[in-house]
Amino acid sequence: MDIKVAWDIVGGLSNPSKMPCYGFSIPAEKCKSGTRLRKIKNSVCSKCYALKGRYVFGVVKKALAKRFDNLDRPQWCDSMVILITKLEKSGFFRWFDSGDVQSVEHLEKIVQVCNLTPNIQHWLPTREYHFVAQYIKKHGAFSSNLTVRVSAYMIDGLPPTSFAKAFDVVTSGVAKDSYSCPAYGQKGKCLDCRACWNKSVANVNYKLH
């Protein structure tokens, strides 16, 4: 398949300025748990960064909407594999700098992409705990090159450690002050840090922004 065809089928990749790699994003408005959490005071989603800044630009919203609309296209998995294989030179990939997993079937497709790109280390942050639990119960562990981080619901809240241990995943959280992500002292860049992709790092705290 031609890379231009693959790009059209997927709707393209995102290229977050903070990241050392490409990513994949859909509209934050389509988040399942996030839509409920946005109504709760002091939840992480009530301060969602993907509902402001560059994410509200018309061209970005159009691209996000196209990716969402194309999730069920028959050649989506094959197209994602082509794009990641041909474009990603860092060895890393980030899922959902905006948006989240939509269903167990969607998660299964993501894992299939990971399985077919074994030389890439994938990072998937999610607040859709139930889809993670359903996947693990159905299939067992995630791919060795996929780090799933279940994210805390509340700002300065405890990460979902018990859930993470039960389903052999890792965690992340958002804090006003006590954060461990070094990007906020590095002009908002990951630089040489890859903690988010590292399964041996049990929890990463990001600064509220």
C-alpha positions in Angstrom: 0.0 0.0 0.0 1.2 3.5 -0.9 2.0 5.7 2.1 -0.4 8.4 0.8 -3.2 5.9 0.7 -2.4 4.7 4.2 -2.3 8.3 5.4 -5.8 8.9 3.9 -7.2 5.7 5.4 -6.0 6.6 8.9 -6.5 10.3 8.7 -2.8 11.0 9.4 -0.6 10.9 12.5 -0.1 13.7 15.1 3.3 15.2 15.8 3.2 16.6 19.4 5.9 19.2 19.9 6.8 17.7 23.4 7.3 14.2 22.1 10.3 12.6 20.4 8.0 10.7 18.1 4.7 10.7 16.2 1.4 10.0 17.9 -2.2 9.2 17.2 -5.1 11.4 18.4 -8.8 11.8 18.1 -11.2 14.4 19.5 -11.1 14.7 23.3 -14.9 15.3 23.1 -15.2 11.6 22.1 -13.6 10.3 25.4 -16.0 7.9 27.1 -14.9 8.3 30.8 -13.5 11.8 30.0 -16.9 13.1 29.0 -18.3 12.2 32.4 -15.2 13.3 34.3 -15.2 16.8 32.7 -18.3 17.6 34.8 -16.6 16.7 38.0 -14.7 19.5 39.8 -10.9 18.9 40.2 -10.9 16.0 37.9 -8.0 15.8 35.4 -10.5 16.0 32.6 -12.2 19.1 33.9 -8.8 20.9 33.0 -8.3 18.9 29.7 -5.4 20.4 27.7 -6.8 18.8 24.5 -9.9 21.1 24.7 -7.8 24.3 24.4 -4.8 25.8 22.7 -3.9 24.4 19.3 -6.5 21.7 19.6 -9.3 24.2 18.9 -7.8 25.4 15.7 -10.1 24.5 12.7 -7.5 22.5 10.8 -6.6 20.5 13.9 -10.2 19.8 14.8 -10.9 18.7 11.2 -7.9 16.3 11.3 -9.0 14.8 14.7 -12.5 14.3 13.4 -11.3 12.5 10.3 -9.2 10.1 12.4 -12.2 9.3 14.6 -14.5 8.8 11.6 -11.9 6.4 10.0 -11.4 4.1 13.0 -13.6 1.4 11.5 -12.2 1.4 8.0 -11.3 -2.1 7.0 -7.6 -1.4 6.3 -7.0 0.8 9.4 -4.6 -1.6 11.1 -2.6 -2.3 8.0 -2.4 1.5 7.3 -1.3 2.3 10.8 1.5 -0.3 10.5 2.7 1.2 7.2 2.7 4.8 8.6 4.6 3.8 11.8 7.0 1.6 10.0 7.9 4.1 7.3 7.7 7.4 9.3 8.8 6.6 12.8 12.6 6.7 13.1 12.8 7.2 16.9 11.8 3.7 17.9 8.9 5.1 20.0 5.2 5.9 19.4 2.6 7.6 21.6 -1.2 6.8 21.5 -3.7 9.5 22.3 -2.2 12.9 22.9 -5.9 13.7 22.5 -8.8 11.3 23.0 -8.8 7.8 24.4 -9.7 4.2 23.6 -13.3 3.8 22.3 -14.0 0.1 22.9 -12.4 -3.3 23.5 -12.5 -3.8 19.8 -10.6 -0.5 19.3 -8.0 -1.6 21.9 -7.6 -5.0 20.1 -6.8 -3.1 16.9 -4.2 -1.0 18.7 -2.6 -4.1 20.1 -2.5 -5.7 16.6 -0.7 -2.6 15.3 1.8 -3.0 18.2 2.3 -6.7 17.4 3.1 -5.8 13.8 5.6 -3.1 14.7 7.8 -5.0 17.1 10.8 -2.6 16.8 8.7 0.3 18.1 8.0 0.9 21.8 4.4 2.0 22.2 2.9 4.1 25.1 -0.8 4.1 25.7 -2.2 6.3 28.5 -5.9 5.7 29.3 -8.7 6.3 31.8 -10.8 3.6 30.2 -10.0 1.0 32.9 -12.9 -1.2 32.0 -11.6 -1.7 28.4 -8.2 -2.6 29.8 -9.7 -5.1 32.2 -11.9 -6.7 29.5 -9.0 -7.0 27.2 -6.7 -8.7 29.8 -9.5 -11.1 30.8 -10.0 -12.0 27.2 -6.5 -12.1 25.8 -4.0 -12.0 28.7 -1.1 -9.6 28.9 -0.5 -6.8 26.5 2.3 -6.9 23.9 5.8 -6.7 25.3 6.4 -3.5 23.3 3.2 -1.8 24.6 3.2 0.1 27.9 -0.3 0.8 29.1 -0.6 3.5 31.8 -3.9 3.8 33.5 -4.3 7.4 34.5 -5.7 8.9 37.8 -9.0 10.6 37.6 -8.4 13.4 40.0 -5.8 16.2 40.1 -3.4 15.4 43.0 -5.3 12.1 43.4 -3.7 8.7 44.0 -2.9 6.7 40.9 -5.0 3.5 40.4 -2.3 1.3 41.9 -4.5 -1.6 42.9 -6.0 -1.9 39.5 -2.6 -1.6 37.8 -1.2 -4.5 40.0 -4.3 -6.6 39.3 -4.0 -6.3 35.5 -0.2 -5.9 35.2 -0.1 -2.4 33.9 1.5 0.8 35.2 0.0 4.2 36.2 0.2 8.0 35.8 -1.3 11.0 37.5 -1.5 14.8 37.3 -0.3 17.1 40.1 -0.2 20.8 40.7 3.3 20.7 42.3 4.6 17.2 43.1 5.3 15.9 39.6 8.1 13.6 38.3 7.9 14.3 34.6 11.0 16.3 33.7 9.6 18.0 30.7 8.4 21.0 32.7 12.0 21.9 33.4 13.1 21.2 29.8 11.0 23.8 28.0 8.1 21.3 27.7 10.2 18.6 25.9 10.9 15.0 26.7 14.4 15.3 25.4 16.2 12.1 26.4 13.6 10.9 28.9 11.6 7.8 28.0 10.0 7.0 31.4 6.5 7.0 30.0 7.4 4.1 27.7 9.2 2.2 30.4 7.2 -0.6 32.1 9.7 -0.6 35.0 8.6 2.9 35.9 5.6 2.2 38.0 4.1 5.7 38.0 4.7 9.0 36.2 3.2 12.3 37.6 2.7 15.1 35.1 2.3 18.7 36.1 -1.2 20.2 35.6 -1.2 22.4 32.5 
